[in-house]
Amino acid sequence: MKEILRAAFVIGRRDFTAIIFSKAFFFFLLGPLFPLVVALIAGNLGKELAENRDTPVIGVMMDVQQAEKIMKARESLSKEMGPNYFAEMKLVGIDDFDALPDPQSLLTNSDVNYAVILSGTLDKPILTGTDGSLNSQKASIALLSGYANNEQSTILPEVQINSVESSANRLKDLRQATGQAGMVVLFMLTTLLAGMVLSNLVEEKSNKIIEILAASIPMDSVFIGKIFAMLVMAFVGIIVWSTMAYIGLSVWGSGIPNLPTPAVGWPIFLTLGVIYFSMSYLMLASLFLGIGAMAATVREVQTLSMPATMLQMVVFFVAIFGANKLGEPIEMFASIFPFSSPLAMLSRAAQVDILWHHGIAIIGQAFFALLILRIGVTMFRRNVMKSGSGNKKKRKFFGLFARG
């Protein structure tokens, strides 16, 4: 094992030095300028997902009779005005509210997760919530209160506004946005950087360099050295891009935006981001090495890598779709499936402050990356052995007919 790691270090240092000091690496650093279109598309997708988040829950802190009138008014108006008119509203009655804390305290309670609290009376309704939630619900509450109080009246009551800085529902939405942003960045970096492993392997395979390496050192060392050299190179690129982004925001923008704090905190979230990027990169790079083991030409590489690329797109959409559905089957599947697990778990880190399940996920991803690497080494070793012996057998086979 020690010899394998020592040989892997030699291969890794060779590849890393050759790439970093090449002219192509400079143009590679300019690569993120081109996927800006992809970033815009992903941003629009995140915007649509943000619009389709969980329906805001409005807690009704009124007496039983008035609360029932509000509920019936919603049903009646939905029939007359269409079911989609009140689709962005979910009314939940709060029983025994006299013994409960004030509406502002309820808004900060993550167990109930209310977006707005409706209190007061039908004549003088009071809405308590954040500015964004109040603006979106004020008109609907006025209509419901007026209709519930008097179906024939055309005069709507004036809704009293009680604004608070934040609520549990608002914090949940902000953390979901942080998780989605992390998933998009992780996916783009992994997709952009992992493909270089495949191109590097195919180039050395066409030049017969890889066969010389395979004859002198174990193939495990070659594959491990190449993957980790590319991983270190990827971190060099990320550091350069992050520095350029920081300078750009500081000079031409208003500085780094004030992003919502993830549930686990920024230090742990960024640490998990680095770890999950490494796991995602190792799994995808190992898969690409296996594809390179089966391909002999660039055309074959393009043909074989297409299913892997499409799989990555499907995995990304599954993970980002399940990001807002914590605990549901789609989110659990995305967290367990190895290729989508880094994306889903990073999103979960932004929304849930539990850490032990990240340890389990990282261990599982590491074992899966090692499994793919072993399969790729086995396939590559068989193909290299066939390159000489297979042709020799063919010559013997056809030689029989020539002598006959």
Buried (B, 14 or more C-beta within 10 A) or exposed (E): EEEBEEBBBBBBEBBBEEBEEEEEBEEBEEEBEEBEEBEEEBEEBBEEBEEEEBEBBBBBBBEEEBBBBBBEBBEBBBEEEEEEBBEEBBBEBBEEBEEBEEBBEBBBEEEBBBBBBBBBEBEEBBBBBBEEBBEBBBEBBBBBBBBBBEEEEEEBBEBEEBEBEEBBBBBBBBBBBBBBBBBBBBBBBBBBBBBBBBBBBBEBBEEEEBBEBBEEBBBBBBBBBBBBBBBBBBBBBBEEBEEEEEEEEEEEEEEEEEEBBBBBEEEBBBBBBEBBBBBBBBBBBBBBBBBBBBBBEEEBBEEBBEEBBEBBEEBBEBBBBBBBEBEEEBBBBBBBBBBBBBBBBBBBBBBBEEEEEBEEBBEBBBEBBBEBBBBBBEBBBEBBEEEEEEEEEEEEEEEEEEEE
